[in-house]
Amino acid sequence: MPELVFPSSRLHASWLEAREEWGPDAHMAGAGLGYDDDVDSPAGFAAWTERLRGYGDRTRPVEQGSVHATYWWIAEGDTYLGAIDLRHYLNGFLLDAGGHIGYGIRPSARRRGLAGWALGSVLYEARLLGMDRVLLTCDPGNTGSVRTIERGGGVLEDVRDTLIGPKRRYWIDL
């Protein structure tokens, strides 16, 4: 049975396997992975997962251009299946292109309803943070995400060109 867990070095081997499934240049949505993060070494991976857990602490400052966010991994036992994050507020870029919630499911775990299940769980967390609505975006051709967001209550606001390409923008009232 899948569960949402906080990022942990316990899943290092499985996370690396998932990254291989995505491919070397793929964006692992919801993972919070930066271009200069060392995730191959155990020490680098542990530092990265600790930093991800710290982003949710609103008493600590975040790097310029970042926002406070809570990261969860979707796991089954010791198997990393994907990630989802909840950004506590939006900056200009997130309002235009990124949204409050980002998620990604490793290719071998897709079509199991994991994204929808995780989204429902994180919408509950958003309510606990006092949010009254959240923005989600996806690429126009990503039919899996379109279905997931719409099944989760997403109402399409628009499709627009952004700094990272065209995006469908959905709002979910909480």
mmCIF file of the C-alpha atoms, coordinates in Angstrom:
data_MODEL
# 
_entry.id   MODEL 
# 
loop_
_atom_site.group_PDB 
_atom_site.id 
_atom_site.type_symbol 
_atom_site.label_atom_id 
_atom_site.label_alt_id 
_atom_site.label_comp_id 
_atom_site.label_asym_id 
_atom_site.label_entity_id 
_atom_site.label_seq_id 
_atom_site.pdbx_PDB_ins_code 
_atom_site.Cartn_x 
_atom_site.Cartn_y 
_atom_site.Cartn_z 
_atom_site.occupancy 
_atom_site.B_iso_or_equiv 
_atom_site.pdbx_formal_charge 
_atom_site.auth_seq_id 
_atom_site.auth_comp_id 
_atom_site.auth_asym_id 
_atom_site.auth_atom_id 
_atom_site.pdbx_PDB_model_num 
ATOM 1   C CA . MET A 1 1   ? 0.000   0.000  0.000   1.00 0.00 ? 1   MET A CA 1 
ATOM 2   C CA . PRO A 1 2   ? 1.489   3.378  -0.944  1.00 0.00 ? 2   PRO A CA 1 
ATOM 3   C CA . GLU A 1 3   ? 2.118   6.105  1.585   1.00 0.00 ? 3   GLU A CA 1 
ATOM 4   C CA . LEU A 1 4   ? 3.394   9.665  1.622   1.00 0.00 ? 4   LEU A CA 1 
ATOM 5   C CA . VAL A 1 5   ? 6.722   9.899  3.424   1.00 0.00 ? 5   VAL A CA 1 
ATOM 6   C CA . PHE A 1 6   ? 9.127   12.758 3.968   1.00 0.00 ? 6   PHE A CA 1 
ATOM 7   C CA . PRO A 1 7   ? 12.275  12.601 1.814   1.00 0.00 ? 7   PRO A CA 1 
ATOM 8   C CA . SER A 1 8   ? 14.734  10.168 3.352   1.00 0.00 ? 8   SER A CA 1 
ATOM 9   C CA . SER A 1 9   ? 18.127  8.726  2.546   1.00 0.00 ? 9   SER A CA 1 
ATOM 10  C CA . ARG A 1 10  ? 16.574  5.317  3.286   1.00 0.00 ? 10  ARG A CA 1 
ATOM 11  C CA . LEU A 1 11  ? 15.180  5.365  -0.279  1.00 0.00 ? 11  LEU A CA 1 
ATOM 12  C CA . HIS A 1 12  ? 18.444  6.369  -1.975  1.00 0.00 ? 12  HIS A CA 1 
ATOM 13  C CA . ALA A 1 13  ? 18.884  3.202  -4.070  1.00 0.00 ? 13  ALA A CA 1 
ATOM 14  C CA . SER A 1 14  ? 15.266  3.149  -5.220  1.00 0.00 ? 14  SER A CA 1 
ATOM 15  C CA . TRP A 1 15  ? 15.312  6.890  -5.978  1.00 0.00 ? 15  TRP A CA 1 
ATOM 16  C CA . LEU A 1 16  ? 18.372  6.376  -8.205  1.00 0.00 ? 16  LEU A CA 1 
ATOM 17  C CA . GLU A 1 17  ? 16.563  3.556  -10.033 1.00 0.00 ? 17  GLU A CA 1 
ATOM 18  C CA . ALA A 1 18  ? 13.589  5.865  -10.613 1.00 0.00 ? 18  ALA A CA 1 
ATOM 19  C CA . ARG A 1 19  ? 15.875  8.576  -11.972 1.00 0.00 ? 19  ARG A CA 1 
ATOM 20  C CA . GLU A 1 20  ? 17.258  6.056  -14.466 1.00 0.00 ? 20  GLU A CA 1 
ATOM 21  C CA . GLU A 1 21  ? 13.692  5.286  -15.613 1.00 0.00 ? 21  GLU A CA 1 
ATOM 22  C CA . TRP A 1 22  ? 13.050  8.965  -16.274 1.00 0.00 ? 22  TRP A CA 1 
ATOM 23  C CA . GLY A 1 23  ? 16.295  9.384  -18.159 1.00 0.00 ? 23  GLY A CA 1 
ATOM 24  C CA . PRO A 1 24  ? 19.300  11.641 -17.618 1.00 0.00 ? 24  PRO A CA 1 
ATOM 25  C CA . ASP A 1 25  ? 17.770  14.952 -18.696 1.00 0.00 ? 25  ASP A CA 1 
ATOM 26  C CA . ALA A 1 26  ? 14.178  14.470 -17.572 1.00 0.00 ? 26  ALA A CA 1 
ATOM 27  C CA . HIS A 1 27  ? 12.571  16.853 -15.081 1.00 0.00 ? 27  HIS A CA 1 
ATOM 28  C CA . MET A 1 28  ? 11.377  14.914 -12.040 1.00 0.00 ? 28  MET A CA 1 
ATOM 29  C CA . ALA A 1 29  ? 8.382   17.082 -11.160 1.00 0.00 ? 29  ALA A CA 1 
ATOM 30  C CA . GLY A 1 30  ? 7.669   17.507 -7.469  1.00 0.00 ? 30  GLY A CA 1 
ATOM 31  C CA . ALA A 1 31  ? 11.102  16.266 -6.413  1.00 0.00 ? 31  ALA A CA 1 
ATOM 32  C CA . GLY A 1 32  ? 12.733  19.629 -5.654  1.00 0.00 ? 32  GLY A CA 1 
ATOM 33  C CA . LEU A 1 33  ? 15.900  18.563 -7.434  1.00 0.00 ? 33  LEU A CA 1 
ATOM 34  C CA . GLY A 1 34  ? 18.288  21.349 -8.379  1.00 0.00 ? 34  GLY A CA 1 
ATOM 35  C CA . TYR A 1 35  ? 20.840  21.162 -11.164 1.00 0.00 ? 35  TYR A CA 1 
ATOM 36  C CA . ASP A 1 36  ? 23.766  21.251 -8.750  1.00 0.00 ? 36  ASP A CA 1 
ATOM 37  C CA . ASP A 1 37  ? 22.409  18.791 -6.163  1.00 0.00 ? 37  ASP A CA 1 
ATOM 38  C CA . ASP A 1 38  ? 24.706  15.831 -5.510  1.00 0.00 ? 38  ASP A CA 1 
ATOM 39  C CA . VAL A 1 39  ? 22.293  12.929 -5.296  1.00 0.00 ? 39  VAL A CA 1 
ATOM 40  C CA . ASP A 1 40  ? 24.671  10.163 -6.357  1.00 0.00 ? 40  ASP A CA 1 
ATOM 41  C CA . SER A 1 41  ? 26.795  10.012 -3.199  1.00 0.00 ? 41  SER A CA 1 
ATOM 42  C CA . PRO A 1 42  ? 25.156  8.903  0.057   1.00 0.00 ? 42  PRO A CA 1 
ATOM 43  C CA . ALA A 1 43  ? 26.364  12.067 1.820   1.00 0.00 ? 43  ALA A CA 1 
ATOM 44  C CA . GLY A 1 44  ? 25.101  14.356 -0.943  1.00 0.00 ? 44  GLY A CA 1 
ATOM 45  C CA . PHE A 1 45  ? 21.762  12.570 -1.068  1.00 0.00 ? 45  PHE A CA 1 
ATOM 46  C CA . ALA A 1 46  ? 21.365  12.840 2.719   1.00 0.00 ? 46  ALA A CA 1 
ATOM 47  C CA . ALA A 1 47  ? 22.152  16.577 2.596   1.00 0.00 ? 47  ALA A CA 1 
ATOM 48  C CA . TRP A 1 48  ? 19.631  17.080 -0.217  1.00 0.00 ? 48  TRP A CA 1 
ATOM 49  C CA . THR A 1 49  ? 16.825  15.226 1.577   1.00 0.00 ? 49  THR A CA 1 
ATOM 50  C CA . GLU A 1 50  ? 17.541  17.175 4.768   1.00 0.00 ? 50  GLU A CA 1 
ATOM 51  C CA . ARG A 1 51  ? 17.327  20.460 2.840   1.00 0.00 ? 51  ARG A CA 1 
ATOM 52  C CA . LEU A 1 52  ? 14.000  19.383 1.297   1.00 0.00 ? 52  LEU A CA 1 
ATOM 53  C CA . ARG A 1 53  ? 12.571  18.660 4.737   1.00 0.00 ? 53  ARG A CA 1 
ATOM 54  C CA . GLY A 1 54  ? 13.747  22.091 5.918   1.00 0.00 ? 54  GLY A CA 1 
ATOM 55  C CA . TYR A 1 55  ? 11.846  23.979 3.206   1.00 0.00 ? 55  TYR A CA 1 
ATOM 56  C CA . GLY A 1 56  ? 8.599   23.313 5.066   1.00 0.00 ? 56  GLY A CA 1 
ATOM 57  C CA . ASP A 1 57  ? 9.800   25.134 8.189   1.00 0.00 ? 57  ASP A CA 1 
ATOM 58  C CA . ARG A 1 58  ? 8.414   28.649 7.812   1.00 0.00 ? 58  ARG A CA 1 
ATOM 59  C CA . THR A 1 59  ? 10.632  29.955 10.608  1.00 0.00 ? 59  THR A CA 1 
ATOM 60  C CA . ARG A 1 60  ? 13.695  29.363 8.425   1.00 0.00 ? 60  ARG A CA 1 
ATOM 61  C CA . PRO A 1 61  ? 14.551  31.548 5.440   1.00 0.00 ? 61  PRO A CA 1 
ATOM 62  C CA . VAL A 1 62  ? 14.594  30.005 1.963   1.00 0.00 ? 62  VAL A CA 1 
ATOM 63  C CA . GLU A 1 63  ? 16.947  30.734 -0.913  1.00 0.00 ? 63  GLU A CA 1 
ATOM 64  C CA . GLN A 1 64  ? 16.134  33.706 -3.120  1.00 0.00 ? 64  GLN A CA 1 
ATOM 65  C CA . GLY A 1 65  ? 13.607  32.718 -5.773  1.00 0.00 ? 65  GLY A CA 1 
ATOM 66  C CA . SER A 1 66  ? 12.321  29.793 -3.671  1.00 0.00 ? 66  SER A CA 1 
ATOM 67  C CA . VAL A 1 67  ? 9.250   29.551 -1.462  1.00 0.00 ? 67  VAL A CA 1 
ATOM 68  C CA . HIS A 1 68  ? 8.461   27.468 1.595   1.00 0.00 ? 68  HIS A CA 1 
ATOM 69  C CA . ALA A 1 69  ? 7.237   24.066 0.487   1.00 0.00 ? 69  ALA A CA 1 
ATOM 70  C CA . THR A 1 70  ? 6.514   20.666 1.954   1.00 0.00 ? 70  THR A CA 1 
ATOM 71  C CA . TYR A 1 71  ? 7.886   17.690 0.040   1.00 0.00 ? 71  TYR A CA 1 
ATOM 72  C CA . TRP A 1 72  ? 6.617   14.134 0.231   1.00 0.00 ? 72  TRP A CA 1 
ATOM 73  C CA . TRP A 1 73  ? 7.694   11.023 -1.556  1.00 0.00 ? 73  TRP A CA 1 
ATOM 74  C CA . ILE A 1 74  ? 5.226   8.398  -2.650  1.00 0.00 ? 74  ILE A CA 1 
ATOM 75  C CA . ALA A 1 75  ? 6.628   5.079  -1.467  1.00 0.00 ? 75  ALA A CA 1 
ATOM 76  C CA . GLU A 1 76  ? 5.661   1.466  -1.056  1.00 0.00 ? 76  GLU A CA 1 
ATOM 77  C CA . GLY A 1 77  ? 7.955   -0.090 1.515   1.00 0.00 ? 77  GLY A CA 1 
ATOM 78  C CA . ASP A 1 78  ? 11.479  0.655  0.323   1.00 0.00 ? 78  ASP A CA 1 
ATOM 79  C CA . THR A 1 79  ? 10.367  1.528  -3.216  1.00 0.00 ? 79  THR A CA 1 
ATOM 80  C CA . TYR A 1 80  ? 10.276  5.152  -4.349  1.00 0.00 ? 80  TYR A CA 1 
ATOM 81  C CA . LEU A 1 81  ? 7.274   5.644  -6.665  1.00 0.00 ? 81  LEU A CA 1 
ATOM 82  C CA . GLY A 1 82  ? 7.233   9.420  -7.099  1.00 0.00 ? 82  GLY A CA 1 
ATOM 83  C CA . ALA A 1 83  ? 7.075   12.774 -5.375  1.00 0.00 ? 83  ALA A CA 1 
ATOM 84  C CA . ILE A 1 84  ? 4.647   15.576 -4.681  1.00 0.00 ? 84  ILE A CA 1 
ATOM 85  C CA . ASP A 1 85  ? 5.228   18.992 -3.161  1.00 0.00 ? 85  ASP A CA 1 
ATOM 86  C CA . LEU A 1 86  ? 3.006   21.724 -1.781  1.00 0.00 ? 86  LEU A CA 1 
ATOM 87  C CA . ARG A 1 87  ? 4.312   25.263 -2.125  1.00 0.00 ? 87  ARG A CA 1 
ATOM 88  C CA . HIS A 1 88  ? 2.928   27.307 0.748   1.00 0.00 ? 88  HIS A CA 1 
ATOM 89  C CA . TYR A 1 89  ? 2.540   30.475 -1.337  1.00 0.00 ? 89  TYR A CA 1 
ATOM 90  C CA . LEU A 1 90  ? 3.270   31.663 -4.854  1.00 0.00 ? 90  LEU A CA 1 
ATOM 91  C CA . ASN A 1 91  ? 5.935   33.952 -6.242  1.00 0.00 ? 91  ASN A CA 1 
ATOM 92  C CA . GLY A 1 92  ? 5.596   35.467 -9.723  1.00 0.00 ? 92  GLY A CA 1 
ATOM 93  C CA . PHE A 1 93  ? 7.036   32.449 -11.531 1.00 0.00 ? 93  PHE A CA 1 
ATOM 94  C CA . LEU A 1 94  ? 4.851   29.951 -9.666  1.00 0.00 ? 94  LEU A CA 1 
ATOM 95  C CA . LEU A 1 95  ? 1.737   32.055 -10.276 1.00 0.00 ? 95  LEU A CA 1 
ATOM 96  C CA . ASP A 1 96  ? 2.471   32.103 -13.986 1.00 0.00 ? 96  ASP A CA 1 
ATOM 97  C CA . ALA A 1 97  ? 3.849   28.631 -14.642 1.00 0.00 ? 97  ALA A CA 1 
ATOM 98  C CA . GLY A 1 98  ? 4.451   26.374 -11.634 1.00 0.00 ? 98  GLY A CA 1 
ATOM 99  C CA . GLY A 1 99  ? 1.500   26.468 -9.251  1.00 0.00 ? 99  GLY A CA 1 
ATOM 100 C CA . HIS A 1 100 ? 1.158   25.385 -5.638  1.00 0.00 ? 100 HIS A CA 1 
ATOM 101 C CA . ILE A 1 101 ? 1.491   21.651 -6.262  1.00 0.00 ? 101 ILE A CA 1 
ATOM 102 C CA . GLY A 1 102 ? 3.909   19.695 -8.402  1.00 0.00 ? 102 GLY A CA 1 
ATOM 103 C CA . TYR A 1 103 ? 4.074   15.931 -8.725  1.00 0.00 ? 103 TYR A CA 1 
ATOM 104 C CA . GLY A 1 104 ? 5.713   13.206 -10.730 1.00 0.00 ? 104 GLY A CA 1 
ATOM 105 C CA . ILE A 1 105 ? 5.324   9.432  -10.832 1.00 0.00 ? 105 ILE A CA 1 
ATOM 106 C CA . ARG A 1 106 ? 8.161   7.199  -11.993 1.00 0.00 ? 106 ARG A CA 1 
ATOM 107 C CA . PRO A 1 107 ? 7.359   5.609  -15.368 1.00 0.00 ? 107 PRO A CA 1 
ATOM 108 C CA . SER A 1 108 ? 7.020   2.028  -14.071 1.00 0.00 ? 108 SER A CA 1 
ATOM 109 C CA . ALA A 1 109 ? 4.457   3.124  -11.433 1.00 0.00 ? 109 ALA A CA 1 
ATOM 110 C CA . ARG A 1 110 ? 2.145   5.147  -13.681 1.00 0.00 ? 110 ARG A CA 1 
ATOM 111 C CA . ARG A 1 111 ? -1.495  4.312  -14.431 1.00 0.00 ? 111 ARG A CA 1 
ATOM 112 C CA . ARG A 1 112 ? -2.121  3.059  -10.888 1.00 0.00 ? 112 ARG A CA 1 
ATOM 113 C CA . GLY A 1 113 ? -3.955  6.161  -9.626  1.00 0.00 ? 113 GLY A CA 1 
ATOM 114 C CA . LEU A 1 114 ? -1.008  7.236  -7.467  1.00 0.00 ? 114 LEU A CA 1 
ATOM 115 C CA . ALA A 1 115 ? -0.994  10.849 -8.662  1.00 0.00 ? 115 ALA A CA 1 
ATOM 116 C CA . GLY A 1 116 ? -4.697  11.290 -7.910  1.00 0.00 ? 116 GLY A CA 1 
ATOM 117 C CA . TRP A 1 117 ? -4.362  9.645  -4.512  1.00 0.00 ? 117 TRP A CA 1 
ATOM 118 C CA . ALA A 1 118 ? -1.345  11.814 -3.619  1.00 0.00 ? 118 ALA A CA 1 
ATOM 119 C CA . LEU A 1 119 ? -3.081  14.962 -4.879  1.00 0.00 ? 119 LEU A CA 1 
ATOM 120 C CA . GLY A 1 120 ? -6.109  14.273 -2.678  1.00 0.00 ? 120 GLY A CA 1 
ATOM 121 C CA . SER A 1 121 ? -3.844  13.794 0.337   1.00 0.00 ? 121 SER A CA 1 
ATOM 122 C CA . VAL A 1 122 ? -1.955  17.024 -0.326  1.00 0.00 ? 122 VAL A CA 1 
ATOM 123 C CA . LEU A 1 123 ? -5.170  19.012 -0.858  1.00 0.00 ? 123 LEU A CA 1 
ATOM 124 C CA . TYR A 1 124 ? -6.043  18.027 2.701   1.00 0.00 ? 124 TYR A CA 1 
ATOM 125 C CA . GLU A 1 125 ? -2.639  19.337 3.860   1.00 0.00 ? 125 GLU A CA 1 
ATOM 126 C CA . ALA A 1 126 ? -3.256  22.593 1.970   1.00 0.00 ? 126 ALA A CA 1 
ATOM 127 C CA . ARG A 1 127 ? -6.499  23.072 3.904   1.00 0.00 ? 127 ARG A CA 1 
ATOM 128 C CA . LEU A 1 128 ? -4.598  22.543 7.162   1.00 0.00 ? 128 LEU A CA 1 
ATOM 129 C CA . LEU A 1 129 ? -2.224  25.348 6.127   1.00 0.00 ? 129 LEU A CA 1 
ATOM 130 C CA . GLY A 1 130 ? -5.249  27.642 5.729   1.00 0.00 ? 130 GLY A CA 1 
ATOM 131 C CA . MET A 1 131 ? -5.219  27.791 1.937   1.00 0.00 ? 131 MET A CA 1 
ATOM 132 C CA . ASP A 1 132 ? -8.594  28.354 0.287   1.00 0.00 ? 132 ASP A CA 1 
ATOM 133 C CA . ARG A 1 133 ? -7.550  27.417 -3.252  1.00 0.00 ? 133 ARG A CA 1 
ATOM 134 C CA . VAL A 1 134 ? -4.510  26.055 -5.052  1.00 0.00 ? 134 VAL A CA 1 
ATOM 135 C CA . LEU A 1 135 ? -3.080  26.414 -8.536  1.00 0.00 ? 135 LEU A CA 1 
ATOM 136 C CA . LEU A 1 136 ? -1.840  23.442 -10.547 1.00 0.00 ? 136 LEU A CA 1 
ATOM 137 C CA . THR A 1 137 ? -0.272  23.569 -13.991 1.00 0.00 ? 137 THR A CA 1 
ATOM 138 C CA . CYS A 1 138 ? 0.682   21.020 -16.606 1.00 0.00 ? 138 CYS A CA 1 
ATOM 139 C CA . ASP A 1 139 ? 1.866   20.837 -20.171 1.00 0.00 ? 139 ASP A CA 1 
ATOM 140 C CA . PRO A 1 140 ? -1.005  20.929 -22.691 1.00 0.00 ? 140 PRO A CA 1 
ATOM 141 C CA . GLY A 1 141 ? -0.113  17.482 -24.063 1.00 0.00 ? 141 GLY A CA 1 
ATOM 142 C CA . ASN A 1 142 ? 0.128   15.755 -20.685 1.00 0.00 ? 142 ASN A CA 1 
ATOM 143 C CA . THR A 1 143 ? -3.239  13.988 -20.766 1.00 0.00 ? 143 THR A CA 1 
ATOM 144 C CA . GLY A 1 144 ? -2.479  12.001 -17.603 1.00 0.00 ? 144 GLY A CA 1 
ATOM 145 C CA . SER A 1 145 ? -1.977  15.172 -15.571 1.00 0.00 ? 145 SER A CA 1 
ATOM 146 C CA . VAL A 1 146 ? -4.973  16.860 -17.191 1.00 0.00 ? 146 VAL A CA 1 
ATOM 147 C CA . ARG A 1 147 ? -7.150  13.930 -16.071 1.00 0.00 ? 147 ARG A CA 1 
ATOM 148 C CA . THR A 1 148 ? -5.613  13.834 -12.592 1.00 0.00 ? 148 THR A CA 1 
ATOM 149 C CA . ILE A 1 149 ? -6.095  17.565 -12.011 1.00 0.00 ? 149 ILE A CA 1 
ATOM 150 C CA . GLU A 1 150 ? -9.641  17.627 -13.398 1.00 0.00 ? 150 GLU A CA 1 
ATOM 151 C CA . ARG A 1 151 ? -10.645 14.570 -11.325 1.00 0.00 ? 151 ARG A CA 1 
ATOM 152 C CA . GLY A 1 152 ? -9.196  16.368 -8.299  1.00 0.00 ? 152 GLY A CA 1 
ATOM 153 C CA . GLY A 1 153 ? -11.550 19.306 -8.856  1.00 0.00 ? 153 GLY A CA 1 
ATOM 154 C CA . GLY A 1 154 ? -9.352  21.476 -11.076 1.00 0.00 ? 154 GLY A CA 1 
ATOM 155 C CA . VAL A 1 155 ? -11.113 24.143 -13.123 1.00 0.00 ? 155 VAL A CA 1 
ATOM 156 C CA . LEU A 1 156 ? -9.191  25.352 -16.155 1.00 0.00 ? 156 LEU A CA 1 
ATOM 157 C CA . GLU A 1 157 ? -8.452  29.074 -15.999 1.00 0.00 ? 157 GLU A CA 1 
ATOM 158 C CA . ASP A 1 158 ? -6.413  29.349 -19.172 1.00 0.00 ? 158 ASP A CA 1 
ATOM 159 C CA . VAL A 1 159 ? -3.631  27.987 -21.351 1.00 0.00 ? 159 VAL A CA 1 
ATOM 160 C CA . ARG A 1 160 ? -0.758  30.428 -21.626 1.00 0.00 ? 160 ARG A CA 1 
ATOM 161 C CA . ASP A 1 161 ? 2.786   30.765 -22.829 1.00 0.00 ? 161 ASP A CA 1 
ATOM 162 C CA . THR A 1 162 ? 5.224   30.949 -19.907 1.00 0.00 ? 162 THR A CA 1 
ATOM 163 C CA . LEU A 1 163 ? 8.987   31.135 -19.459 1.00 0.00 ? 163 LEU A CA 1 
ATOM 164 C CA . ILE A 1 164 ? 9.053   27.328 -19.553 1.00 0.00 ? 164 ILE A CA 1 
ATOM 165 C CA . GLY A 1 165 ? 6.607   26.840 -22.422 1.00 0.00 ? 165 GLY A CA 1 
ATOM 166 C CA . PRO A 1 166 ? 2.838   26.608 -22.730 1.00 0.00 ? 166 PRO A CA 1 
ATOM 167 C CA . LYS A 1 167 ? 0.953   25.614 -19.561 1.00 0.00 ? 167 LYS A CA 1 
ATOM 168 C CA . ARG A 1 168 ? -2.615  24.673 -18.714 1.00 0.00 ? 168 ARG A CA 1 
ATOM 169 C CA . ARG A 1 169 ? -3.501  26.457 -15.450 1.00 0.00 ? 169 ARG A CA 1 
ATOM 170 C CA . TYR A 1 170 ? -6.098  24.995 -13.087 1.00 0.00 ? 170 TYR A CA 1 
ATOM 171 C CA . TRP A 1 171 ? -7.508  26.222 -9.785  1.00 0.00 ? 171 TRP A CA 1 
ATOM 172 C CA . ILE A 1 172 ? -8.923  23.887 -7.151  1.00 0.00 ? 172 ILE A CA 1 
ATOM 173 C CA . ASP A 1 173 ? -11.154 25.467 -4.504  1.00 0.00 ? 173 ASP A CA 1 
ATOM 174 C CA . LEU A 1 174 ? -10.631 23.972 -1.076  1.00 0.00 ? 174 LEU A CA 1 
# 
